[in-house]
Amino acid sequence: MSRTVSRITSQKSPTLAATTPKGGNSICVAFLYGCKVGWISAFIYSFLLNRSTPVRTSQNEISWMTSASYTSSIISVILCYNVGGKFGRKTFLRCVAILYMILWATIFFTSSMMVIIICFGMYGIASSTQYIISYAYIGEVASPKNREIIGVVYNMASTIGLLLELCLSSYFNFNMLALFPFCASIFALIMSTLMVESPYYLANKGKNELALRNLCFLNNRHGENEVLADLETVREYVNEQATNQGGKTKLQIVLMPENLKLTVIMIFVSGLSAMHTSNLITSTGVYILKDFQNYVNGNVFLNMIISTKGLLQFCSIFTIKRFNRRTLFLVGYPICGLLQLTCGLCFYIQSQNGNTIGWLAHVIAYLLAAHLIVNSLTYGLALELLKMEIFPYKMKEFYSSLMLFTGDWFIFAQIQSYFLLEPILGNHFWLFLYTICSFAAVSIIFFFIQDTKGKTLLQIRTDINEELRVNTENDELESLSSKE
C-alpha cells in the first residue's frame, strides 16, 4: 500500500491534468451546471408563454404541467437515496444531461399534450436529481474556503438562462431560443465526463488508491502525509465518525446531526424556507403577469427582478463569508417572512376588489423585489451551503431530496388550490393564508424546538464556532511553543 501511495502522490495522472483546468475545475462545473439549470428553465418558460410554440396551452394545462414537474420530485427521493451512492456523482450527472437532451427533443417536436405533461414529470425528476447531486458533488470536490464562491457561481449561472430568454425573446423566435438548453446539456455532459469522481464516493466504495489520486489532483498536492491526512478525513466523514487525537476533536465538518429529531427539523425548516421564494416567484408567476397586464409591463418587471437577483448573488459572496449560516438565516428569514405576509395581503385585497386597485400591483412588484434582495444576500444561499455541510455522507441524497420535496409538494398543493377552490374562497385567499401559517410554523420550529441536549439550533452552532476557535488557538500556541 505504501508503494502505491508513494507512486500516486509522486505524480499526477497525465490524463486528468490534461483534461481539467487546475484550480478552476470546481468553478467550471458549478458554472456549467448552473447554466444548464437556468437554460432548461428558460426553455420551459418560453414553451409556456411564447406564442410561436407549436402547442397551444390553456391555463389549466399549464397548471397540470407544472404540478407534474413538482410532484415527480418524490421519485428523486427514492432514486437518489437508493441509487445515488452506488454509481457515483459523475455517472448521475452524465445520465441527467442525456435525459435533458431527450426531453428537449420530445417537448420540442411533439404535438400531444399528454406526452408533454409526461415530459414535464420526467423534467421534475431530472431537475430534482440534478439539483441534489450537483450541490453534493460541488461540496465534495471544493475546499471549504472556496465553497461559498462556488455556491454563488452556481446560483448566479442559474439565473443567466431565464434572463437571456427574456432579453432575447424579442429578437429570436422559439426555435432559436430552444437551442440554449440543448447546447447547455451538451457542455454539461462533456464537463461531467472530464471531471474527476468525488473522493468521498471512492472512499465509501473502498477505492482508496483512486481517492488518493483524485485528492492529489483536486488539492494540487504532492506530499504523501498531507494527502493521507486528507484521505483519513474523508474516510471519517464517510463513516460518520469523529476524529479524536489526544483528547481533541477535529471538526472538519461544520455540523453533523446528532439525532433524527434535529435532522427532521432542519429538513422541514429548509424545505419550507426554500418553498417561500418559489411560491411567490414561480408558482404565482402566471398570475403576476396576468394581474400586471393593465398596470406594468410583465417582461420588464421580470427582467428587473432576475437581473437584480443575479447581481445580488454576486454581492452575497461578501455576506456569506463574513457571517455564519445561522446568523444569515436568523436575520434574513424574518424580514422575508414579513415581506411575504405583506405581499400576500396585497394579493388578497386586490383580488377581493376585482383586481381594480392599480397601485397595489406596483406595491406587490416592490415587495417581490425587496424579498429577492434580502433572500439573495442572506438565507437563500446560506441554506444551500448548509446543505453541503450538515448532512452525513450516506444520507445526504435522501435528506436533500426530502428537503426539496417538502417545498415542491406545498407548491403543488397551492397551484391546484387556485383552480379547485378559487370559486369558493377567492383568487388569492390561499396564498395569504398559507403564507401566514407557514411563516408562523417555521418561526416556532426554528426558535423554540430544542434537540435532546436542550440546546436550540442557534446554540449548537455557537458552541461549534467556539470549539473551533478554541482548537485553533490551542494549535497556534502549540506551534509557537514547539518553535521555542
JOMO-V972974 format. One record per run of one state. SS is the DSSP state (H for helix, E for strand, - for the rest). FROM is the first residue (numbers start at 1). LEN is the number of residues. Records with the same first field share a line. If there is no record, write none. Layout:
SS: FROM-LEN / FROM-LEN
This chain:
-: 1-1 / 11-3 / 20-5 / 50-9 / 72-1 / 88-1 / 110-3 / 142-2 / 169-5 / 178-1 / 195-4 / 205-3 / 220-4 / 239-5 / 246-2 / 250-10 / 284-1 / 293-5 / 323-2 / 353-5 / 378-1 / 391-2 / 426-3 / 449-8 / 484-1
H: 2-9 / 14-6 / 25-25 / 59-13 / 73-15 / 89-21 / 113-29 / 144-25 / 174-4 / 179-16 / 199-6 / 208-12 / 224-15 / 260-24 / 285-8 / 298-25 / 325-28 / 358-20 / 379-12 / 393-33 / 429-20 / 457-27
E: 244-2 / 248-2
